[in-house]
């Protein structure tokens, strides 16, 4: 364990305690989802991310608070401001159709993981006073988060978007076919045969 009495380090450590407690509060989301029987919202990504963040930040705050640990919480807290603003606004029925920026929150999360990984990996390559095992833990976790959130992004915004487009196209084709059949039927009833070119 690293022990320091540096005033700046102690300020960072005190601020990080608030971040750690915010992760405990966020984990309560899962408990509320179970209580409200919202099981469709309890995905592997949700449970894994919230539980591992709580564990990792307990480790950080117990053994390696301060130092390089500040960047992740700053970026993550910024992302969460936008994310919870989105969820708060989505509760208002008249605003739901106007909230177009959900996918950009996921992009912001992915950018966050890349920045934290780059910062941490640079420390590993160039050397840093922060404990090496902490840097390895964070770098590895950022790779896992990048993979999981990229998978989520692809399924949520690429695959699902393509499925919606296919369904709309199919519906339009069916409607067009039904309209053509109706037109042909009414033309025949009026004694006129429609020629197709």
VEXDO-386872 format. One line per 8 residues: their letters; for each residue x, y, z of N, C-alpha, C. Coordinates in steps of 0.05 Angstrom, whole numbers, plus 5000, padded with zeros to 4 digits. Atoms other than C-alpha are relative to their C-alpha. Layout:
A) X Y Z X Y Z X Y Z ~ ... .
//
This chain:
XXXXXXXX) 5017 4977 5000 5000 5000 5000 5018 5025 5000 ~ 4985 4976 5002 5025 5069 4982 4989 5020 5020 ~ 5009 4981 4979 5023 5119 5040 5013 5027 4993 ~ 4990 4974 5005 5029 5193 5028 4986 5020 5018 ~ 5013 4978 4985 5016 5257 5066 4999 5025 4983 ~ 5002 4977 5018 5019 5303 5005 4972 5011 4999 ~ 5027 4988 4998 4961 5352 5009 4984 4997 4974 ~ 5014 5004 5025 4945 5348 4935 4990 4972 4996 .
XXXXXXXX) 5008 5028 5002 4944 5272 4937 4976 4995 5018 ~ 5023 5004 4982 4897 5275 4997 4974 5012 4990 ~ 5023 4988 5012 4850 5322 4960 4988 4981 4979 ~ 5009 5019 5020 4847 5273 4902 4987 4976 5013 ~ 5010 5023 4986 4836 5215 4950 4972 5006 5011 ~ 5026 4993 4989 4779 5251 4985 4978 5002 4978 ~ 5020 4998 5022 4745 5267 4918 4994 4972 4989 ~ 5005 5027 5010 4754 5194 4896 4981 4984 5018 .
XXXXXXXX) 5019 5014 4982 4716 5170 4958 4971 5006 4991 ~ 5027 4993 5010 4655 5207 4931 4993 4984 4975 ~ 5003 5016 5024 4665 5172 4864 4994 4971 5007 ~ 5004 5028 4991 4670 5104 4899 4971 4997 5010 ~ 5027 5002 4990 4604 5117 4935 4979 5003 4978 ~ 5019 4998 5022 4571 5138 4870 4997 4973 4985 ~ 5001 5027 5013 4589 5069 4842 4982 4981 5017 ~ 5018 5016 4983 4553 5037 4902 4971 5008 4995 .
XXXXXXXX) 5027 4990 5006 4492 5081 4888 4991 4990 4973 ~ 5007 5010 5027 4494 5062 4814 4993 4970 5001 ~ 5006 5029 4998 4495 4988 4834 4972 4995 5010 ~ 5027 5002 4990 4429 5001 4869 4980 4999 4976 ~ 5017 5002 5024 4399 5009 4798 4991 4971 4996 ~ 5005 5029 5004 4404 4933 4791 4980 4990 5020 ~ 5018 5009 4979 4370 4921 4857 4971 5011 4995 ~ 5026 4989 5006 4313 4969 4838 4987 4986 4976 .
XXXXXXXX) 5010 5014 5023 4306 4934 4771 4988 4973 5008 ~ 5010 5026 4991 4298 4866 4806 4974 5004 5016 ~ 5024 4995 4984 4248 4895 4856 4976 5007 4982 ~ 5022 4991 5018 4207 4927 4799 4995 4979 4978 ~ 5003 5022 5019 4214 4862 4758 5005 5009 4971 ~ 4992 4991 5027 4247 4897 4699 5023 4983 4991 ~ 4978 5019 5006 4287 4836 4680 5012 5004 4973 ~ 4989 4995 5027 4296 4857 4607 5023 5020 5001 .
XXXXXXXX) 4978 4980 4997 4340 4914 4631 5025 4989 5013 ~ 4977 5012 4986 4385 4868 4671 5015 4982 4980 ~ 4984 5015 5019 4434 4848 4617 5027 4993 5012 ~ 4974 5008 4990 4502 4816 4625 5018 5025 5002 ~ 4984 4975 5000 4535 4883 4607 4994 5017 5025 ~ 5008 4983 4977 4495 4920 4661 5010 4988 5026 ~ 4991 5013 4975 4509 4870 4717 5030 5000 5002 ~ 4971 5002 5000 4582 4859 4698 5012 5028 5005 .
XXXXXXXX) 4988 4974 4997 4597 4933 4691 4996 5012 5028 ~ 5005 4988 4974 4563 4956 4755 5013 4985 5023 ~ 4988 5015 4978 4589 4900 4799 5031 5002 4999 ~ 4971 4999 5002 4661 4902 4772 5010 5028 5007 ~ 4992 4973 4993 4664 4978 4778 5001 5004 5031 ~ 5000 4998 4971 4645 4972 4851 5024 4986 5013 ~ 4978 5016 4989 4697 4918 4864 5027 5014 4994 ~ 4974 4987 5008 4753 4954 4825 5004 5026 5017 .
XXXXXXXX) 4996 4975 4985 4740 5020 4861 5003 4995 5029 ~ 4994 5008 4972 4740 4985 4928 5030 4994 5002 ~ 4971 5006 5000 4809 4958 4910 5017 5025 4998 ~ 4985 4975 5003 4833 5026 4886 5000 5017 5026 ~ 5002 4984 4976 4808 5062 4948 5013 4987 5024 ~ 4987 5014 4977 4836 5009 4995 5030 5001 4997 ~ 4971 5003 5003 4906 5003 4965 5014 5021 4984 ~ 4985 4981 5017 4922 5055 4912 4983 5025 4993 .
XXXXXXXX) 5015 4976 5006 4879 5118 4919 5018 5023 4992 ~ 4984 4977 5008 4902 5183 4888 5016 4995 4975 ~ 4982 5002 5023 4955 5193 4835 4984 4998 4973 ~ 5010 5003 5027 4937 5169 4765 4970 4992 5000 ~ 5027 5010 4999 4869 5144 4788 4979 5022 4995 ~ 5019 4979 5003 4836 5212 4777 4987 5002 4973 ~ 5010 4995 5027 4827 5212 4701 4974 4984 4994 ~ 5024 5016 5005 4777 5154 4697 4975 5011 5013 .
XXXXXXXX) 5024 4988 4987 4729 5184 4748 4991 5026 4988 ~ 5008 4974 5013 4731 5253 4715 4985 4995 4974 ~ 5013 5006 5026 4714 5225 4646 4973 4985 5005 ~ 5024 5016 4995 4664 5174 4674 4977 5017 5012 ~ 5020 4983 4988 4628 5226 4716 4988 5019 4979 ~ 5010 4983 5022 4622 5272 4654 4981 4984 4983 ~ 5018 5017 5016 4592 5215 4614 4974 4996 5015 ~ 5024 5006 4984 4543 5200 4671 4982 5025 5003 .
XXXXXXXX) 5016 4976 4999 4520 5273 4673 4981 4999 4976 ~ 5016 5001 5025 4497 5266 4600 4980 4976 5000 ~ 5017 5024 5000 4470 5196 4610 4976 5003 5018 ~ 5022 4997 4982 4428 5211 4671 4982 5024 4992 ~ 5017 4979 5011 4404 5276 4638 4981 4989 4979 ~ 5016 5013 5021 4380 5234 4580 4977 4984 5013 ~ 5021 5017 4987 4344 5184 4626 4980 5017 5015 ~ 5018 4982 4985 4315 5241 4668 4980 5013 4981 .
XXXXXXXX) 5018 4987 5019 4287 5276 4606 4982 4979 4987 ~ 5017 5020 5013 4261 5210 4577 4976 4992 5017 ~ 5023 5005 4983 4213 5205 4636 4977 5018 4992 ~ 5021 4981 5008 4175 5265 4608 4989 4991 4973 ~ 5012 5012 5025 4127 5235 4555 5003 5019 4975 ~ 4999 4981 5023 4127 5298 4510 5028 5003 4989 ~ 4973 4997 5010 4203 5296 4504 5012 4974 4988 ~ 4989 5026 5008 4213 5222 4488 5008 4999 4970 .
XXXXXXXX) 4995 5001 5029 4209 5231 4412 5022 5020 4992 ~ 4981 4979 5006 4256 5291 4415 5029 4993 5009 ~ 4973 5008 4989 4314 5254 4450 5014 4982 4979 ~ 4986 5013 5022 4356 5235 4389 5028 4991 5007 ~ 4972 5002 4995 4423 5232 4424 5009 4976 5017 ~ 4993 5024 4983 4422 5164 4461 5024 4986 4989 ~ 4977 5014 5012 4470 5131 4412 5027 5014 5005 ~ 4975 4984 4996 4520 5188 4422 5011 4998 5029 .
XXXXXXXX) 4991 5005 4972 4522 5173 4497 5018 4975 4999 ~ 4984 5025 5002 4548 5103 4479 5026 5006 4986 ~ 4975 4992 5013 4599 5134 4431 5018 5015 5020 ~ 4985 4985 4980 4620 5181 4487 5013 4981 5020 ~ 4989 5020 4982 4629 5120 4532 5024 4986 4987 ~ 4979 5013 5014 4672 5086 4480 5025 5018 4998 ~ 4978 4981 5001 4715 5148 4471 5013 5002 5028 ~ 4990 5000 4973 4722 5151 4547 5019 4976 5005 .
XXXXXXXX) 4984 5024 4995 4749 5079 4549 5027 5002 4984 ~ 4976 4996 5016 4799 5095 4493 5019 5019 5013 ~ 4983 4980 4987 4824 5157 4529 5013 4989 5025 ~ 4989 5011 4974 4832 5121 4596 5021 4979 4994 ~ 4980 5021 5007 4867 5062 4563 5026 5013 4990 ~ 4976 4986 5011 4914 5109 4525 5016 5013 5022 ~ 4987 4987 4977 4930 5148 4588 5015 4980 5017 ~ 4989 5020 4982 4942 5086 4629 5023 4984 4987 .
XXXXXXXX) 4979 5015 5014 4981 5048 4576 5025 5016 4995 ~ 4977 4982 5003 5025 5108 4564 5017 5000 5026 ~ 4986 5001 4974 5042 5107 4639 5015 4974 5003 ~ 4986 5026 4999 5060 5033 4632 5025 5001 4983 ~ 4977 4999 5018 5106 5046 4573 5022 5019 5009 ~ 4980 4980 4993 5140 5109 4598 5009 4999 5029 ~ 4993 5001 4972 5142 5092 4671 4984 5021 5016 ~ 5017 4982 4984 5100 5123 4725 5002 4991 5029 .
XXXXXXXX) 4998 5006 4971 5101 5126 4802 4976 4983 5009 ~ 5024 5015 4992 5031 5095 4804 5006 4970 4998 ~ 4993 5029 5000 5035 5020 4821 4993 4986 4974 ~ 5002 5013 5026 5045 4978 4759 4976 4982 4999 ~ 5022 5019 5001 4993 4926 4778 4973 5015 4998 ~ 5024 4983 5003 4941 4982 4783 4996 5009 4972 ~ 5001 4992 5029 4958 5006 4713 4992 4976 4983 ~ 5007 5024 5016 4953 4935 4686 4971 4993 5004 .
XXXXXXXX) 5029 5006 4994 4886 4924 4721 4982 5019 4984 ~ 5016 4980 5013 4858 4988 4692 5001 4997 4969 ~ 4997 5004 5029 4886 4976 4621 4983 4976 4991 ~ 5015 5024 5007 4856 4906 4620 4970 5005 5002 ~ 5029 4994 4997 4789 4931 4646 4990 5017 4977 ~ 5008 4982 5022 4787 4985 4592 4997 4984 4974 ~ 5003 5017 5024 4798 4932 4538 4974 4984 5001 ~ 5025 5015 4996 4741 4890 4567 4976 5018 4995 .
XXXXXXXX) 5022 4981 5003 4696 4952 4570 4996 5008 4970 ~ 5002 4993 5028 4713 4971 4498 4987 4977 4984 ~ 5012 5022 5014 4695 4901 4474 4970 4997 5006 ~ 5028 5003 4992 4630 4897 4513 4982 5023 4990 ~ 5016 4977 5009 4606 4967 4496 4999 5003 4970 ~ 5000 5001 5029 4626 4960 4423 4979 4980 4991 ~ 5020 5021 5006 4585 4896 4421 4971 5011 5004 ~ 5026 4987 4995 4526 4934 4453 4993 5020 4979 .
XXXXXXXX) 5005 4980 5020 4533 4991 4404 4992 4987 4973 ~ 5006 5013 5025 4533 4944 4344 4972 4988 5001 ~ 5027 5013 4998 4471 4905 4368 4978 5021 5003 ~ 5021 4980 4994 4433 4967 4392 4996 5019 4977 ~ 5002 4978 5019 4448 5017 4337 5005 4992 4971 ~ 4995 5008 5027 4473 4980 4276 4981 4977 4992 ~ 5017 5023 5007 4438 4912 4275 4971 5007 5003 ~ 5028 4993 4995 4373 4937 4305 4990 5021 4979 .
XXXXXXXX) 5007 4979 5019 4373 4998 4259 4996 4987 4972 ~ 5003 5014 5026 4383 4952 4198 4975 4984 5000 ~ 5024 5016 4998 4327 4907 4223 4975 5018 4997 ~ 5023 4981 5002 4280 4967 4230 4997 5009 4971 ~ 5001 4991 5028 4299 4991 4159 4988 4977 4983 ~ 5011 5023 5016 4285 4920 4131 4970 4997 5005 ~ 5028 5003 4994 4218 4917 4167 4984 5022 4986 ~ 5014 4978 5013 4198 4986 4140 4999 4995 4970 .
XXXXXXXX) 4999 5006 5028 4220 4966 4070 4980 4978 4993 ~ 5019 5022 5005 4180 4901 4074 4972 5010 5003 ~ 5027 4989 4996 4119 4938 4101 4992 5017 4977 ~ 5005 4983 5023 4125 4989 4045 4994 4984 4975 ~ 5005 5018 5023 4130 4933 3993 4973 4987 5002 ~ 5027 5013 4997 4069 4898 4022 4978 5020 4995 ~ 5020 4979 5005 4030 4963 4023 4998 5007 4971 ~ 5000 4994 5028 4051 4978 3952 4986 4978 4984 .
XXXXXXXX) 5013 5023 5013 4031 4908 3930 4970 5000 5004 ~ 5028 4998 4994 3964 4916 3965 4986 5022 4985 ~ 5011 4978 5015 3953 4984 3933 4998 4993 4970 ~ 5001 5008 5028 3970 4955 3864 4977 4981 4995 ~ 5022 5020 5003 3922 4897 3874 4973 5014 5002 ~ 5025 4985 4998 3867 4945 3896 4994 5017 4975 ~ 5003 4985 5025 3879 4989 3835 4992 4982 4977 ~ 5007 5019 5021 3877 4929 3789 4972 4990 5002 .
XXXXXXXX) 5028 5009 4995 3813 4904 3821 4980 5021 4992 ~ 5019 4979 5006 3778 4971 3815 5000 5006 4970 ~ 4999 4996 5029 3802 4978 3742 4984 4979 4986 ~ 5015 5022 5013 3774 4910 3724 4970 5003 5005 ~ 5029 4996 4993 3708 4926 3759 4988 5022 4982 ~ 5009 4978 5016 3703 4989 3717 5002 4994 4970 ~ 4998 5009 5028 3716 4949 3653 5026 5009 4987 ~ 4975 4992 5011 3787 4975 3644 5022 4982 5010 .
XXXXX) 4978 5016 4992 3848 4931 3644 5026 5016 5000 ~ 4976 4984 4997 3912 4963 3669 5024 4986 4987 ~ 4976 5012 5013 3974 4951 3626 5024 5008 5016 ~ 4975 4995 4986 4041 4943 3660 5022 5001 4980 ~ 4977 4998 5019 4103 4966 3622 5025 4992 5013 .
//
